[in-house]
């Protein structure tokens, strides 16, 4: 069934207020709400709420009633999201990625599995084929290296996408992993991928921008957080990362260009983190820190 996105453009402070307003209004409906930076240069954000096609008119009207109580109500917009065959879409660009014992592949490459592989089958991961292989591989390598020295008990994959990293952690360490993403379609795909790889009971998925969801308070503190997103959001999230990670816990960050590395490290050192290691791949870096 098609989904409708109901959205508004706002400043950062307005977006935060809108998110709180809509989260309270639609808490019982369980409708996904997201906030993302649409125009970094001008500091403009989009606040989106997603509804099923049959409920779209009702939800649109209720959102309108809610925002009308604000001093300066934003313009309310809507769009019907196309129904996409995610499997066919992903197979267009999905190529296998091997890092140590980890093998990330589609069903069409099952023949590449070797004895002893931790094979992860992904059919709807839009992160593949987009140039982010360097960041995914970097995170997988960092996870593999960390698991040689220690065994985390409670992990978070922030910005999970297709859940590759969450599945890798669950498969290799057999621990519960909270996997979150700003995109409700991504979290749906992530849950399907976790079930496909036999770790549906270990990987719990939620739609949440940043740390804006009660699930974080319920599940924290984490002793390992992996976040493969982008440099600027990572820098903004540094204080919240510190708040949700145990003392001595490990933090794996990627989605960072080599030229952005020093700025990201500095933002985390300012929050009490210690830089442990940086790995470079294909122009991207993966940074490992300790709180």
C-alpha positions as protocol buffer text, in pm:
chain_id: "A"
residue {
  index: 1
  type: UNK
  ca { x: 0 y: 0 z: 0 }
}
residue {
  index: 2
  type: UNK
  ca { x: 128 y: 348 z: -87 }
}
residue {
  index: 3
  type: UNK
  ca { x: 226 y: 589 z: 189 }
}
residue {
  index: 4
  type: UNK
  ca { x: 163 y: 962 z: 210 }
}
residue {
  index: 5
  type: UNK
  ca { x: 425 y: 1197 z: 350 }
}
residue {
  index: 6
  type: UNK
  ca { x: 283 y: 1504 z: 524 }
}
residue {
  index: 7
  type: UNK
  ca { x: 557 y: 1759 z: 576 }
}
residue {
  index: 8
  type: UNK
  ca { x: 649 y: 2115 z: 674 }
}
residue {
  index: 9
  type: UNK
  ca { x: 954 y: 2335 z: 628 }
}
residue {
  index: 10
  type: UNK
  ca { x: 1089 y: 2506 z: 941 }
}
residue {
  index: 11
  type: UNK
  ca { x: 1390 y: 2644 z: 1124 }
}
residue {
  index: 12
  type: UNK
  ca { x: 1573 y: 2421 z: 1374 }
}
residue {
  index: 13
  type: UNK
  ca { x: 1387 y: 2555 z: 1678 }
}
residue {
  index: 14
  type: UNK
  ca { x: 1054 y: 2541 z: 1494 }
}
residue {
  index: 15
  type: UNK
  ca { x: 1127 y: 2186 z: 1377 }
}
residue {
  index: 16
  type: UNK
  ca { x: 1200 y: 2074 z: 1733 }
}
residue {
  index: 17
  type: UNK
  ca { x: 873 y: 2227 z: 1852 }
}
residue {
  index: 18
  type: UNK
  ca { x: 680 y: 2065 z: 1566 }
}
residue {
  index: 19
  type: UNK
  ca { x: 831 y: 1726 z: 1639 }
}
residue {
  index: 20
  type: UNK
  ca { x: 729 y: 1744 z: 2006 }
}
residue {
  index: 21
  type: UNK
  ca { x: 380 y: 1861 z: 1914 }
}
residue {
  index: 22
  type: UNK
  ca { x: 321 y: 1584 z: 1658 }
}
residue {
  index: 23
  type: UNK
  ca { x: 487 y: 1317 z: 1872 }
}
residue {
  index: 24
  type: UNK
  ca { x: 243 y: 1394 z: 2154 }
}
residue {
  index: 25
  type: UNK
  ca { x: -59 y: 1421 z: 1921 }
}
residue {
  index: 26
  type: UNK
  ca { x: 3 y: 1095 z: 1733 }
}
residue {
  index: 27
  type: UNK
  ca { x: 168 y: 889 z: 2007 }
}
residue {
  index: 28
  type: UNK
  ca { x: -114 y: 636 z: 2022 }
}
residue {
  index: 29
  type: UNK
  ca { x: -132 y: 605 z: 1641 }
}
residue {
  index: 30
  type: UNK
  ca { x: 235 y: 506 z: 1623 }
}
residue {
  index: 31
  type: UNK
  ca { x: 287 y: 708 z: 1303 }
}
residue {
  index: 32
  type: UNK
  ca { x: 652 y: 760 z: 1201 }
}
residue {
  index: 33
  type: UNK
  ca { x: 772 y: 1120 z: 1240 }
}
residue {
  index: 34
  type: UNK
  ca { x: 1110 y: 1241 z: 1117 }
}
residue {
  index: 35
  type: UNK
  ca { x: 1316 y: 1560 z: 1114 }
}
residue {
  index: 36
  type: UNK
  ca { x: 1601 y: 1614 z: 870 }
}
residue {
  index: 37
  type: UNK
  ca { x: 1811 y: 1905 z: 750 }
}
residue {
  index: 38
  type: UNK
  ca { x: 1684 y: 1992 z: 403 }
}
residue {
  index: 39
  type: UNK
  ca { x: 1899 y: 2303 z: 347 }
}
residue {
  index: 40
  type: UNK
  ca { x: 2220 y: 2308 z: 552 }
}
residue {
  index: 41
  type: UNK
  ca { x: 2333 y: 2649 z: 426 }
}
residue {
  index: 42
  type: UNK
  ca { x: 2014 y: 2825 z: 533 }
}
residue {
  index: 43
  type: UNK
  ca { x: 1940 y: 2610 z: 838 }
}
residue {
  index: 44
  type: UNK
  ca { x: 1606 y: 2480 z: 711 }
}
residue {
  index: 45
  type: UNK
  ca { x: 1458 y: 2149 z: 824 }
}
residue {
  index: 46
  type: UNK
  ca { x: 1173 y: 1930 z: 707 }
}
residue {
  index: 47
  type: UNK
  ca { x: 940 y: 1771 z: 961 }
}
residue {
  index: 48
  type: UNK
  ca { x: 761 y: 1473 z: 807 }
}
residue {
  index: 49
  type: UNK
  ca { x: 486 y: 1243 z: 923 }
}
residue {
  index: 50
  type: UNK
  ca { x: 401 y: 926 z: 728 }
}
residue {
  index: 51
  type: UNK
  ca { x: 50 y: 781 z: 696 }
}
residue {
  index: 52
  type: UNK
  ca { x: -102 y: 492 z: 506 }
}
residue {
  index: 53
  type: UNK
  ca { x: -300 y: 592 z: 197 }
}
residue {
  index: 54
  type: UNK
  ca { x: -638 y: 510 z: 352 }
}
residue {
  index: 55
  type: UNK
  ca { x: -566 y: 731 z: 656 }
}
residue {
  index: 56
  type: UNK
  ca { x: -392 y: 1017 z: 474 }
}
residue {
  index: 57
  type: UNK
  ca { x: -685 y: 1263 z: 459 }
}
residue {
  index: 58
  type: UNK
  ca { x: -772 y: 1219 z: 826 }
}
residue {
  index: 59
  type: UNK
  ca { x: -410 y: 1252 z: 939 }
}
residue {
  index: 60
  type: UNK
  ca { x: -352 y: 1555 z: 715 }
}
residue {
  index: 61
  type: UNK
  ca { x: -651 y: 1731 z: 873 }
}
residue {
  index: 62
  type: UNK
  ca { x: -539 y: 1639 z: 1226 }
}
residue {
  index: 63
  type: UNK
  ca { x: -187 y: 1766 z: 1160 }
}
residue {
  index: 64
  type: UNK
  ca { x: -339 y: 2090 z: 1031 }
}
residue {
  index: 65
  type: UNK
  ca { x: -545 y: 2125 z: 1350 }
}
residue {
  index: 66
  type: UNK
  ca { x: -238 y: 2061 z: 1565 }
}
residue {
  index: 67
  type: UNK
  ca { x: -7 y: 2311 z: 1395 }
}
residue {
  index: 68
  type: UNK
  ca { x: -283 y: 2575 z: 1382 }
}
residue {
  index: 69
  type: UNK
  ca { x: -234 y: 2616 z: 1758 }
}
residue {
  index: 70
  type: UNK
  ca { x: 118 y: 2752 z: 1699 }
}
residue {
  index: 71
  type: UNK
  ca { x: 184 y: 3129 z: 1684 }
}
residue {
  index: 72
  type: UNK
  ca { x: 316 y: 3106 z: 1326 }
}
residue {
  index: 73
  type: UNK
  ca { x: 181 y: 2785 z: 1167 }
}
residue {
  index: 74
  type: UNK
  ca { x: 395 y: 2648 z: 881 }
}
residue {
  index: 75
  type: UNK
  ca { x: 257 y: 2560 z: 539 }
}
residue {
  index: 76
  type: UNK
  ca { x: 140 y: 2201 z: 534 }
}
residue {
  index: 77
  type: UNK
  ca { x: 236 y: 1992 z: 228 }
}
residue {
  index: 78
  type: UNK
  ca { x: 182 y: 1633 z: 123 }
}
residue {
  index: 79
  type: UNK
  ca { x: 306 y: 1385 z: -133 }
}
residue {
  index: 80
  type: UNK
  ca { x: 222 y: 1026 z: -219 }
}
residue {
  index: 81
  type: UNK
  ca { x: 534 y: 814 z: -205 }
}
residue {
  index: 82
  type: UNK
  ca { x: 580 y: 575 z: -497 }
}
residue {
  index: 83
  type: UNK
  ca { x: 551 y: 204 z: -436 }
}
residue {
  index: 84
  type: UNK
  ca { x: 897 y: 67 z: -514 }
}
residue {
  index: 85
  type: UNK
  ca { x: 1009 y: -289 z: -570 }
}
residue {
  index: 86
  type: UNK
  ca { x: 1296 y: -258 z: -322 }
}
residue {
  index: 87
  type: UNK
  ca { x: 1446 y: -596 z: -411 }
}
residue {
  index: 88
  type: UNK
  ca { x: 1469 y: -516 z: -783 }
}
residue {
  index: 89
  type: UNK
  ca { x: 1598 y: -167 z: -704 }
}
residue {
  index: 90
  type: UNK
  ca { x: 1875 y: -293 z: -479 }
}
residue {
  index: 91
  type: UNK
  ca { x: 1988 y: -568 z: -715 }
}
residue {
  index: 92
  type: UNK
  ca { x: 2070 y: -306 z: -977 }
}
residue {
  index: 93
  type: UNK
  ca { x: 2371 y: -187 z: -781 }
}
residue {
  index: 94
  type: UNK
  ca { x: 2433 y: -448 z: -512 }
}
residue {
  index: 95
  type: UNK
  ca { x: 2779 y: -600 z: -533 }
}
residue {
  index: 96
  type: UNK
  ca { x: 2928 y: -833 z: -270 }
}
residue {
  index: 97
  type: UNK
  ca { x: 3148 y: -679 z: -2 }
}
residue {
  index: 98
  type: UNK
  ca { x: 3397 y: -897 z: 188 }
}
residue {
  index: 99
  type: UNK
  ca { x: 3568 y: -776 z: 506 }
}
residue {
  index: 100
  type: UNK
  ca { x: 3743 y: -1047 z: 705 }
}
residue {
  index: 101
  type: UNK
  ca { x: 3484 y: -1315 z: 781 }
}
residue {
  index: 102
  type: UNK
  ca { x: 3197 y: -1085 z: 688 }
}
residue {
  index: 103
  type: UNK
  ca { x: 3048 y: -1127 z: 340 }
}
residue {
  index: 104
  type: UNK
  ca { x: 2765 y: -892 z: 242 }
}
residue {
  index: 105
  type: UNK
  ca { x: 2584 y: -1021 z: -65 }
}
residue {
  index: 106
  type: UNK
  ca { x: 2254 y: -1052 z: -250 }
}
residue {
  index: 107
  type: UNK
  ca { x: 2075 y: -1380 z: -312 }
}
residue {
  index: 108
  type: UNK
  ca { x: 2230 y: -1391 z: -660 }
}
residue {
  index: 109
  type: UNK
  ca { x: 2578 y: -1422 z: -501 }
}
residue {
  index: 110
  type: UNK
  ca { x: 2513 y: -1700 z: -250 }
}
residue {
  index: 111
  type: UNK
  ca { x: 2764 y: -1912 z: -437 }
}
residue {
  index: 112
  type: UNK
  ca { x: 3042 y: -1684 z: -306 }
}
residue {
  index: 113
  type: UNK
  ca { x: 2995 y: -1801 z: 53 }
}
residue {
  index: 114
  type: UNK
  ca { x: 3286 y: -1987 z: 206 }
}
residue {
  index: 115
  type: UNK
  ca { x: 3304 y: -2217 z: 506 }
}
residue {
  index: 116
  type: UNK
  ca { x: 3347 y: -1999 z: 815 }
}
residue {
  index: 117
  type: UNK
  ca { x: 3198 y: -1688 z: 657 }
}
residue {
  index: 118
  type: UNK
  ca { x: 2960 y: -1467 z: 850 }
}
residue {
  index: 119
  type: UNK
  ca { x: 2745 y: -1417 z: 542 }
}
residue {
  index: 120
  type: UNK
  ca { x: 2483 y: -1142 z: 547 }
}
residue {
  index: 121
  type: UNK
  ca { x: 2225 y: -1146 z: 269 }
}
residue {
  index: 122
  type: UNK
  ca { x: 2083 y: -807 z: 179 }
}
residue {
  index: 123
  type: UNK
  ca { x: 1812 y: -757 z: -81 }
}
residue {
  index: 124
  type: UNK
  ca { x: 1689 y: -404 z: -12 }
}
residue {
  index: 125
  type: UNK
  ca { x: 1981 y: -203 z: 119 }
}
residue {
  index: 126
  type: UNK
  ca { x: 1990 y: 128 z: -64 }
}
residue {
  index: 127
  type: UNK
  ca { x: 2332 y: 208 z: 89 }
}
residue {
  index: 128
  type: UNK
  ca { x: 2489 y: -31 z: -160 }
}
residue {
  index: 129
  type: UNK
  ca { x: 2600 y: 86 z: -500 }
}
residue {
  index: 130
  type: UNK
  ca { x: 2610 y: 451 z: -388 }
}
residue {
  index: 131
  type: UNK
  ca { x: 2980 y: 493 z: -310 }
}
residue {
  index: 132
  type: UNK
  ca { x: 2940 y: 419 z: 59 }
}
residue {
  index: 133
  type: UNK
  ca { x: 3111 y: 81 z: 39 }
}
residue {
  index: 134
  type: UNK
  ca { x: 3420 y: 242 z: 194 }
}
residue {
  index: 135
  type: UNK
  ca { x: 3225 y: 345 z: 503 }
}
residue {
  index: 136
  type: UNK
  ca { x: 3039 y: 14 z: 536 }
}
residue {
  index: 137
  type: UNK
  ca { x: 3358 y: -185 z: 497 }
}
residue {
  index: 138
  type: UNK
  ca { x: 3538 y: 43 z: 742 }
}
residue {
  index: 139
  type: UNK
  ca { x: 3270 y: -12 z: 1005 }
}
residue {
  index: 140
  type: UNK
  ca { x: 3271 y: -387 z: 949 }
}
residue {
  index: 141
  type: UNK
  ca { x: 3648 y: -395 z: 995 }
}
residue {
  index: 142
  type: UNK
  ca { x: 3624 y: -187 z: 1312 }
}
residue {
  index: 143
  type: UNK
  ca { x: 3355 y: -420 z: 1448 }
}
residue {
  index: 144
  type: UNK
  ca { x: 3565 y: -727 z: 1366 }
}
residue {
  index: 145
  type: UNK
  ca { x: 3871 y: -578 z: 1536 }
}
residue {
  index: 146
  type: UNK
  ca { x: 3674 y: -479 z: 1847 }
}
residue {
  index: 147
  type: UNK
  ca { x: 3514 y: -821 z: 1884 }
}
residue {
  index: 148
  type: UNK
  ca { x: 3860 y: -983 z: 1891 }
}
residue {
  index: 149
  type: UNK
  ca { x: 3936 y: -795 z: 2215 }
}
residue {
  index: 150
  type: UNK
  ca { x: 3602 y: -772 z: 2394 }
}
residue {
  index: 151
  type: UNK
  ca { x: 3236 y: -867 z: 2388 }
}
residue {
  index: 152
  type: UNK
  ca { x: 2987 y: -582 z: 2413 }
}
residue {
  index: 153
  type: UNK
  ca { x: 2654 y: -663 z: 2575 }
}
residue {
  index: 154
  type: UNK
  ca { x: 2426 y: -389 z: 2444 }
}
residue {
  index: 155
  type: UNK
  ca { x: 2478 y: -216 z: 2108 }
}
residue {
  index: 156
  type: UNK
  ca { x: 2319 y: 61 z: 1903 }
}
residue {
  index: 157
  type: UNK
  ca { x: 2335 y: 102 z: 1524 }
}
residue {
  index: 158
  type: UNK
  ca { x: 2234 y: 467 z: 1472 }
}
residue {
  index: 159
  type: UNK
  ca { x: 2129 y: 541 z: 1113 }
}
residue {
  index: 160
  type: UNK
  ca { x: 2103 y: 173 z: 1034 }
}
residue {
  index: 161
  type: UNK
  ca { x: 1994 y: 196 z: 668 }
}
residue {
  index: 162
  type: UNK
  ca { x: 1963 y: -163 z: 549 }
}
residue {
  index: 163
  type: UNK
  ca { x: 2080 y: -292 z: 893 }
}
residue {
  index: 164
  type: UNK
  ca { x: 2405 y: -444 z: 762 }
}
residue {
  index: 165
  type: UNK
  ca { x: 2603 y: -334 z: 1067 }
}
residue {
  index: 166
  type: UNK
  ca { x: 2331 y: -428 z: 1316 }
}
residue {
  index: 167
  type: UNK
  ca { x: 2307 y: -774 z: 1160 }
}
residue {
  index: 168
  type: UNK
  ca { x: 2685 y: -811 z: 1160 }
}
residue {
  index: 169
  type: UNK
  ca { x: 2698 y: -730 z: 1532 }
}
residue {
  index: 170
  type: UNK
  ca { x: 2410 y: -963 z: 1615 }
}
residue {
  index: 171
  type: UNK
  ca { x: 2554 y: -1247 z: 1407 }
}
residue {
  index: 172
  type: UNK
  ca { x: 2912 y: -1215 z: 1532 }
}
residue {
  index: 173
  type: UNK
  ca { x: 2854 y: -1132 z: 1900 }
}
residue {
  index: 174
  type: UNK
  ca { x: 2504 y: -1279 z: 1954 }
}
residue {
  index: 175
  type: UNK
  ca { x: 2391 y: -970 z: 2144 }
}
residue {
  index: 176
  type: UNK
  ca { x: 2081 y: -747 z: 2127 }
}
residue {
  index: 177
  type: UNK
  ca { x: 2118 y: -452 z: 1890 }
}
residue {
  index: 178
  type: UNK
  ca { x: 1893 y: -148 z: 1867 }
}
residue {
  index: 179
  type: UNK
  ca { x: 1883 y: -30 z: 1503 }
}
residue {
  index: 180
  type: UNK
  ca { x: 1732 y: 312 z: 1428 }
}
residue {
  index: 181
  type: UNK
  ca { x: 1694 y: 531 z: 1122 }
}
residue {
  index: 182
  type: UNK
  ca { x: 1528 y: 859 z: 1032 }
}
residue {
  index: 183
  type: UNK
  ca { x: 1353 y: 697 z: 733 }
}
residue {
  index: 184
  type: UNK
  ca { x: 1052 y: 471 z: 812 }
}
residue {
  index: 185
  type: UNK
  ca { x: 1098 y: 277 z: 490 }
}
residue {
  index: 186
  type: UNK
  ca { x: 1460 y: 207 z: 586 }
}
residue {
  index: 187
  type: UNK
  ca { x: 1356 y: 73 z: 925 }
}
residue {
  index: 188
  type: UNK
  ca { x: 1097 y: -150 z: 764 }
}
residue {
  index: 189
  type: UNK
  ca { x: 1362 y: -286 z: 526 }
}
residue {
  index: 190
  type: UNK
  ca { x: 1607 y: -321 z: 817 }
}
residue {
  index: 191
  type: UNK
  ca { x: 1360 y: -537 z: 1010 }
}
residue {
  index: 192
  type: UNK
  ca { x: 1301 y: -756 z: 704 }
}
residue {
  index: 193
  type: UNK
  ca { x: 1675 y: -798 z: 652 }
}
residue {
  index: 194
  type: UNK
  ca { x: 1727 y: -891 z: 1018 }
}
residue {
  index: 195
  type: UNK
  ca { x: 1462 y: -1163 z: 989 }
}
residue {
  index: 196
  type: UNK
  ca { x: 1610 y: -1284 z: 660 }
}
residue {
  index: 197
  type: UNK
  ca { x: 1946 y: -1332 z: 832 }
}
residue {
  index: 198
  type: UNK
  ca { x: 1808 y: -1513 z: 1135 }
}
residue {
  index: 199
  type: UNK
  ca { x: 1859 y: -1233 z: 1390 }
}
residue {
  index: 200
  type: UNK
  ca { x: 1510 y: -1085 z: 1399 }
}
residue {
  index: 201
  type: UNK
  ca { x: 1492 y: -1164 z: 1771 }
}
residue {
  index: 202
  type: UNK
  ca { x: 1817 y: -978 z: 1841 }
}
residue {
  index: 203
  type: UNK
  ca { x: 1779 y: -670 z: 1618 }
}
residue {
  index: 204
  type: UNK
  ca { x: 1506 y: -425 z: 1726 }
}
residue {
  index: 205
  type: UNK
  ca { x: 1428 y: -151 z: 1472 }
}
residue {
  index: 206
  type: UNK
  ca { x: 1274 y: 193 z: 1533 }
}
residue {
  index: 207
  type: UNK
  ca { x: 1219 y: 507 z: 1326 }
}
residue {
  index: 208
  type: UNK
  ca { x: 1381 y: 797 z: 1511 }
}
residue {
  index: 209
  type: UNK
  ca { x: 1570 y: 1114 z: 1415 }
}
residue {
  index: 210
  type: UNK
  ca { x: 1885 y: 1137 z: 1626 }
}
residue {
  index: 211
  type: UNK
  ca { x: 1800 y: 1028 z: 1980 }
}
residue {
  index: 212
  type: UNK
  ca { x: 1439 y: 1153 z: 1970 }
}
residue {
  index: 213
  type: UNK
  ca { x: 1256 y: 839 z: 2082 }
}
residue {
  index: 214
  type: UNK
  ca { x: 1178 y: 697 z: 2425 }
}
residue {
  index: 215
  type: UNK
  ca { x: 1338 y: 367 z: 2322 }
}
residue {
  index: 216
  type: UNK
  ca { x: 1683 y: 521 z: 2377 }
}
residue {
  index: 217
  type: UNK
  ca { x: 1607 y: 599 z: 2741 }
}
residue {
  index: 218
  type: UNK
  ca { x: 1470 y: 247 z: 2786 }
}
residue {
  index: 219
  type: UNK
  ca { x: 1770 y: 74 z: 2628 }
}
residue {
  index: 220
  type: UNK
  ca { x: 2064 y: 292 z: 2739 }
}
residue {
  index: 221
  type: UNK
  ca { x: 2342 y: 283 z: 2838 }
}
residue {
  index: 222
  type: UNK
  ca { x: 2507 y: 116 z: 2540 }
}
residue {
  index: 223
  type: UNK
  ca { x: 2862 y: -16 z: 2557 }
}
residue {
  index: 224
  type: UNK
  ca { x: 2898 y: 4 z: 2177 }
}
residue {
  index: 225
  type: UNK
  ca { x: 2747 y: 256 z: 1936 }
}
residue {
  index: 226
  type: UNK
  ca { x: 2802 y: 240 z: 1559 }
}
residue {
  index: 227
  type: UNK
  ca { x: 2692 y: 539 z: 1351 }
}
residue {
  index: 228
  type: UNK
  ca { x: 2754 y: 541 z: 975 }
}
residue {
  index: 229
  type: UNK
  ca { x: 2583 y: 865 z: 874 }
}
residue {
  index: 230
  type: UNK
  ca { x: 2746 y: 1201 z: 785 }
}
residue {
  index: 231
  type: UNK
  ca { x: 3003 y: 1426 z: 950 }
}
residue {
  index: 232
  type: UNK
  ca { x: 2784 y: 1725 z: 1041 }
}
residue {
  index: 233
  type: UNK
  ca { x: 2506 y: 1523 z: 1209 }
}
residue {
  index: 234
  type: UNK
  ca { x: 2772 y: 1320 z: 1390 }
}
residue {
  index: 235
  type: UNK
  ca { x: 2929 y: 1637 z: 1528 }
}
residue {
  index: 236
  type: UNK
  ca { x: 2591 y: 1767 z: 1646 }
}
residue {
  index: 237
  type: UNK
  ca { x: 2516 y: 1435 z: 1815 }
}
residue {
  index: 238
  type: UNK
  ca { x: 2841 y: 1422 z: 2016 }
}
residue {
  index: 239
  type: UNK
  ca { x: 2684 y: 1531 z: 2350 }
}
residue {
  index: 240
  type: UNK
  ca { x: 2400 y: 1280 z: 2315 }
}
residue {
  index: 241
  type: UNK
  ca { x: 2643 y: 1005 z: 2217 }
}
residue {
  index: 242
  type: UNK
  ca { x: 2829 y: 1069 z: 2543 }
}
residue {
  index: 243
  type: UNK
  ca { x: 2500 y: 1060 z: 2735 }
}
residue {
  index: 244
  type: UNK
  ca { x: 2402 y: 721 z: 2593 }
}
residue {
  index: 245
  type: UNK
  ca { x: 2738 y: 540 z: 2605 }
}
residue {
  index: 246
  type: UNK
  ca { x: 2879 y: 369 z: 2913 }
}
residue {
  index: 247
  type: UNK
  ca { x: 3211 y: 496 z: 3055 }
}
residue {
  index: 248
  type: UNK
  ca { x: 3479 y: 303 z: 2866 }
}
residue {
  index: 249
  type: UNK
  ca { x: 3232 y: 218 z: 2591 }
}
residue {
  index: 250
  type: UNK
  ca { x: 3335 y: 214 z: 2224 }
}
residue {
  index: 251
  type: UNK
  ca { x: 3208 y: 443 z: 1950 }
}
residue {
  index: 252
  type: UNK
  ca { x: 3252 y: 364 z: 1577 }
}
residue {
  index: 253
  type: UNK
  ca { x: 3180 y: 656 z: 1344 }
}
residue {
  index: 254
  type: UNK
  ca { x: 3180 y: 667 z: 965 }
}
residue {
  index: 255
  type: UNK
  ca { x: 3026 y: 847 z: 669 }
}
residue {
  index: 256
  type: UNK
  ca { x: 3313 y: 1095 z: 715 }
}
residue {
  index: 257
  type: UNK
  ca { x: 3537 y: 1229 z: 439 }
}
residue {
  index: 258
  type: UNK
  ca { x: 3911 y: 1232 z: 510 }
}
residue {
  index: 259
  type: UNK
  ca { x: 3915 y: 1613 z: 519 }
}
residue {
  index: 260
  type: UNK
  ca { x: 3640 y: 1612 z: 785 }
}
residue {
  index: 261
  type: UNK
  ca { x: 3820 y: 1375 z: 1019 }
}
residue {
  index: 262
  type: UNK
  ca { x: 3991 y: 1630 z: 1248 }
}
residue {
  index: 263
  type: UNK
  ca { x: 3674 y: 1833 z: 1304 }
}
residue {
  index: 264
  type: UNK
  ca { x: 3475 y: 1521 z: 1397 }
}
residue {
  index: 265
  type: UNK
  ca { x: 3744 y: 1396 z: 1634 }
}
residue {
  index: 266
  type: UNK
  ca { x: 3768 y: 1738 z: 1802 }
}
residue {
  index: 267
  type: UNK
  ca { x: 3392 y: 1752 z: 1864 }
}
residue {
  index: 268
  type: UNK
  ca { x: 3409 y: 1418 z: 2046 }
}
residue {
  index: 269
  type: UNK
  ca { x: 3727 y: 1491 z: 2240 }
}
residue {
  index: 270
  type: UNK
  ca { x: 3543 y: 1798 z: 2373 }
}
residue {
  index: 271
  type: UNK
  ca { x: 3279 y: 1559 z: 2511 }
}
residue {
  index: 272
  type: UNK
  ca { x: 3531 y: 1346 z: 2699 }
}
residue {
  index: 273
  type: UNK
  ca { x: 3605 y: 1087 z: 2431 }
}
residue {
  index: 274
  type: UNK
  ca { x: 3952 y: 955 z: 2357 }
}
residue {
  index: 275
  type: UNK
  ca { x: 4052 y: 893 z: 1996 }
}
residue {
  index: 276
  type: UNK
  ca { x: 4156 y: 533 z: 1952 }
}
residue {
  index: 277
  type: UNK
  ca { x: 4201 y: 472 z: 1579 }
}
residue {
  index: 278
  type: UNK
  ca { x: 4122 y: 606 z: 1232 }
}
residue {
  index: 279
  type: UNK
  ca { x: 4097 y: 381 z: 926 }
}
residue {
  index: 280
  type: UNK
  ca { x: 4081 y: 521 z: 571 }
}
residue {
  index: 281
  type: UNK
  ca { x: 3910 y: 355 z: 273 }
}
residue {
  index: 282
  type: UNK
  ca { x: 3826 y: 501 z: -66 }
}
residue {
  index: 283
  type: UNK
  ca { x: 3841 y: 862 z: 54 }
}
residue {
  index: 284
  type: UNK
  ca { x: 3627 y: 793 z: 363 }
}
residue {
  index: 285
  type: UNK
  ca { x: 3739 y: 738 z: 722 }
}
residue {
  index: 286
  type: UNK
  ca { x: 3609 y: 527 z: 1007 }
}
residue {
  index: 287
  type: UNK
  ca { x: 3691 y: 663 z: 1351 }
}
residue {
  index: 288
  type: UNK
  ca { x: 3700 y: 457 z: 1671 }
}
residue {
  index: 289
  type: UNK
  ca { x: 3673 y: 641 z: 2003 }
}
residue {
  index: 290
  type: UNK
  ca { x: 3632 y: 556 z: 2370 }
}
residue {
  index: 291
  type: UNK
  ca { x: 3434 y: 741 z: 2631 }
}
